[in-house]
Amino acid sequence: MNILVINAGSSSLKYQLLNPETGVLLAKGLCERIGIDGKFTYKPQVEGKETLNAVDVAMPTHSEAIQAVLNALVDPQNGVIGSMKEIDAVGHRVVHGGEAFAGSVLITDEVMKALEDCIPLAPLHNPANITGIKACQECMPGVPMVGVFDTAFHQTMPPMAYMYALPYEYYEKDRVRRYGFHGTSHKYVTQRAAAMLGKPIEELKLISCHLGNGSSITAVDGGKSVDTSMGFTPLAGLPMGTRSGDLDAGILQYLMNKYGMNIDEMLNVLNKKSGMEGLSGVSSDFRDLENAAAEGNQKAALARDKFAYEVRKYVGAYAAAMGGVDAVIFTAGVGENDAGVRADVCQGLDFMGVKLDADANNVRGKETVISAADSPVKVLLIPTNEELMIAMDTAAIVSGK
């Protein structure tokens, strides 16, 4: 079975064609500057096929972008499939499913209506996701479409974890609550963790640390998300590349009054000018921070220390929330590639059974155990693969499993 995975943005579209049963990736690429001048990248993963890098392709809408993808996949010379009939289904990444979706679903008219109802919860993302779905429906009539939601995995959280201590009417009328994000990634790596540990996921307490430019931590008990660091929006939780993470809401009023900012200007600061970049004054990229810290930049060192400290606090809190932990997982760009951050996070967690192996930790992007042999709590490095998880969910839905 071949699944086309689509991640549509407002002016871009990422895609992969893969077999969820074998994990084999056939092709991947990117459509950029949709609605402007159109740039198309196609990277076949089959020997002898040529890559196209940012070539000009007219893409006035997402429909032309999807058609460019399909044309490349079935191209007689560089295509990786013989015909469109070899695409069994399309899996769409959708950022926000609200409380309507606790899992992936076959896309119907009713589902599309529910996605539109969720637009106020994700005004920057859901409209683009909906556009991508409609473009695929137009170009691929009759091919099953499945929606896979960033928020769905976290719908198993209990009310005490997802409710805010606000007047209850804001939840009843406006659905203000913790939703969480990166759910597809957390689901994938916790399933892989169970396989690595050789135990049923139902018997495990896991803490998944998705650390990248956007970061979140999730407590997974018995395969179910029971708490997560991101909240009503992806701004909450850890300090990130350019996002502030958790902070005293009174700071907003103080700064807005002092500097004459409106709420949109304030949120722009919190989302795009804060986090590692804001604290360091150097960069949002952890590699730049590491280099600057090595050269004596104290603010860059502080930013890295702050990040590791906050991750460590969440790990300890989630171990307490679950009454123990069997394994801590590091994933995503920073989690997979920054041995220093992993070491700093684990420092001081020996009291709860975390013992890192320094030599084993000296690795990048490889699925492996990085804890000491006698560590009661295992520490795992697991590269995430959200596209494969989307493809697996899609295959399961369309085959009725």
N, C-alpha and C positions, 0 to 999 in steps of 0.2 A: 504494500500500500504506500502511495506517495502522497504526502500532505504538503501543501503550499502554506507557509506561515507568513502572515502579513502584519506589520506594525506600522500603521499609518499615522503620520503627523500632519500638521496643517499645511506644510509645503514640502513634505518629504514622505518617503515610503521605503521601509526596510523589508526585505523578503528573504526567505530560505525555502528551498524544496528539499525535503528529506523523507527518509523512510523511518517511521517511529519504531518499527519492530526491530530493525537492525541498528538504528542510530546513524546510518550512512547519510551523509550530507551530499546532495547532488549538485546544488548550486546555491549561491547567495549573492546579494547585491543591494543596491541602493538607488532610489530615484530621488533626486534633489531639485530644488528650485522649481517645484511644480507651480504652475500659474505665472512663472516669470520667463525663464528661457530654457529650462529643462536640461538636467545633466543625468546621464544614466551610467551606472556601473554594474557590470555583470561578471561574476567570478565562478565559472564552472569548476567543480571539484573532480572532474573526470580527466584523466590523462589525455593529452593531445588536443584539448579544447582551449581556445584562446580567450583571454580576459579582455573585457572592455572597461576602460577607466575613464569615467566622467566624460563620455562622449555626448555631443549635442543631440538631443531628441526632443521634438516639440511635445510639451506636456501642459497644455492649457488647463487641464483638469486631472483628477486622479484616474479617470477612466483611461486616458491616453497613457498614463504611467503604468497602469496594470496591463494594458495591451502591449506595451514595450517589454514588460517582464515576460509575458506569455510568448511573444514573438521570439525572444532570445532563448527561452527554454526549449522551443520546438524547432529552432533554426536548423536547417539541413546540415550545415557545416559544424556549428559550435554548440548546438543544442544538446541537452542531456536526456531528453525523452523523445519518443517518436511522434507523439501526438498529444493533444489536449486530453484525450481519453485516459491517459496515464496519470492525470491528476485526480485523485479520488475525492478529495475534500479540501477546504480552505479553513485554516484556523486563524482567527483574528484576535490579536491582543487588544483588550478593551481595559482602559484604566479603571473606570468606576462602575460597579454594578449596584451600589447602594445596598439596601437590605433585600433587594429583589432576587439576588442570585447568590446561592451558597455553593455553587459549582459551575462548571462549564455547561453550556446549553446549545442546542441546535437553534440557529437563528430563524425566527418566524416573524410575522408582522407584529405579533404581540410582544415579542422580545425587542424589536426595534422601537416600539412605543415606550417600553420600559427604559431603554437606553436613552431615549430623548428626555424622559422624565428625570434622568440622572444628570443631565447637562448642568444644572445649577451647582451640583456637587463637584464637577470637574469641567469648568467652562473652557479651559485651554486644551483639554485632551479628548473628551468624549465626542465633541463635534467632528474632530478629525477622524476618530475611530469609526464613527458612523459613515462619514464620507467614504472611507476605505471599503467598508462593507458594501455600500451601494454601488461603488465602482466595480467591485468584483461580481456582484449580482448581475450587473449590466453586461460585463464582458464574458461571464461564465454562467450563462443561464442553465439551471438544472443541476449544478454542482453543489453539494451540501456545504453550508457555511456554519461554522461553530464559533461562538463567542467565548473567550477565555479571559477571566477578569482578574486584575491585580488584587482586588479587594476580596474575592470570593473565599479564599483560603482562611481568612480571618473571621468569617461569619460564625465560626464555632466558639468565639470568645464569649465568656459569661457576662451578664450585665455588669457585674462589679468591676470588670476590666474595661468594658467599652463605654460605660456611662461617664459623663463629666458631672461634677458637682455644681451644676447650674439649675435654675428653675426647671422642673421636669417638663413643663410645657414646651420648652425649646426642643426637646426630643420628640414629644408627641406631635407637635405641629410642623417642625422644621427638620426633624431627623438629625439634629446635632448630636454626634456621638463619635467615638473612635472607630475608624474604618480600617486603617492600616493599608500598607501597599507592599510591593515586592512579593506578593503572595505566591506567584508562580515560581519564583526563585526559591523561596523558603520551602515550598512543597517539594521541589525537585531535590534540593540538597538533603533534606531530612529523609527522603526515600532512599537516596544513595547512602546516607549514613547508616540506615538500618541494614542495608545490604552489606556494607563494609564490616559492620559489627556482627553480622550473622545472626541477628535477632529480629523477631517480628516488631514492626514499628509500634504496634499496640502496647508493647512492653517497655518502651523507651521514653525517657524524659530528655529532650534535646533543646539546646539553645543555638539558634542559627543566627550568625552575625554576617549580614550582607553589607559589606563595607566598600564603598566606592565614592564617586562624587556625590551620589545620593546614598544614604546609609540607613539601615534599620535593623533591629534585633527582634527576634520572635521566640517566644517560649512555646515549645511544641510538646504536648503531653499525650502520649498514645496516638501520635499521628495527627493530632488536632491542635490548631493554634489556640492558645489560651490567653495570650497577651502579646502585644507588639508595640514598638516604640513610636512609630509614626501614628498620627491621630486622625482628626477630621480632614486634614490635608497632609501632604508629604513634608510640611515645614516643621513638624513636631519631632521630638526625640533627640537624637544625637546631633551635635554640630557636624556639618557636612562640608562639601567643597565650598559652596557659597551661601548655604542656608544656616541660620542661627541655631536651629534646634530649639529645645525648651528654654523659655525665659519668663521672667516675671512680666505679666501683661501690663503692669503699671508703667513699665519702661516706655511702652508705646505712647501713652498719654504724655509722659514727661518730655520725650524727645519731639513729639509732634507739636506740643505747645511751645517748646523752646526754639525750634527751628522752622516753625510755620509750615510743617508738612501735612498733607492730607493722608488719608489711610492708604491710598494707592501708592503714594510715594514712600510711605513707611514700609509697606509690604515689599516694595521693590528693594529696599535696603535689606530687609530680613531674608529675602529669597535669593538675591543676586549679588549682594555686597558684603555679606557676613561670613560666618563659618571660618574655614581655614584661611580663605583669602582675606577676609576682613581682619581677623585676629593677627595674622602674620604680616599683612601688608606686602606679601611677596607673590603668592599664587594660591590657586585652589588645588593644584596638582601636588600630591604627596611626594613625588620624586623631586620636585623643585624645593619643597620644604626640607626634605632630607639633605639635599645638597647645601642649601642655605644654612641649615643648622650646623652642618659639618664645618662650614666656614665661619662659624661664630655668631650667626644671626640669632639673637635670643628670642625674638618674637616668633620666628619660624619654629624654634625648638619648643616654645610655649604652646604653639598651635598643635603640634604633634603630641605633646604631653597631655594637653587638654582633651584631645580626641580619644587617646588610649584610656585616660582616666574615666571618661564618660562611658565608654564601652564596658570597661571593667565594672563600673557601678551597675549597669544594666544586667550584666551577666550574674553578678551576685544577687541582685534583686529578683531575677527570674528563677534562679536556683531556689531562693527562699519561697517564691510564689508557688512553685511546683513541689516543694518539699524534697528537693534533691535534683541531681542531674547526672545523666550517664555520659553525655558527650557535648562538647562545645565545637561548633562548626565555623570555620572561616571561609567566606566566599566573596565573589565579586572582585572588581579591579584591585582595590587595596588589600582586601582580605586574602586574595589569592597570590599576590605578588610582593607584598611588603612584609618581609620577615621581621623587621624592627617593630612595626606596629603590633604584630602578633605577639612578639616577645613582651612588649610593654603592657599589652592587655593582660597577659597571663601572669605577669609579675605580681606576687602578693596573693594569688588565688590558691596557693598550696593549702591553705586552711580548709578549703572545700574539696580538696583532692585533685587539683590541677597541677601536673608536673610536666613542663615542656622539655623536650629533648632538643638542645641547641643545635646539634648536628642535623637532626631530622627536620628541624625548622628552616634550615638553610636551603630552601627550595622555592620555586616559582611555578604556579599554575599547574600543579600535578596532584592528582587525587591520591592522598597518602595520609598516614597517621603521623602526627608530629609530636605526640606526647611520649614521655618516657615509658619504658616497658612496664614499670611498676606503678604507673599513674592510675589511681582509682577512677578518675574521670578522664576519658579519652579526649584528645584534641585532634580534630580532623581538618584537613585542607581539602575542599571539594570545589573544583571549578563549576560554576553554575552553567546551566544550559536551558534558559527559559524557552528557547525556540523548540527544543526537543520535548520539553514538558507540554508546551502548547500542542505540538503534533501528537503526542501520546494521548492527551485529553481528547483531541479532535477525533483521532482514530477510534477511541473507546466509545465516543458518543455516536458516531455514524455507523459503527458496527453493532450498536446496541448492547455493549458489554457493561 
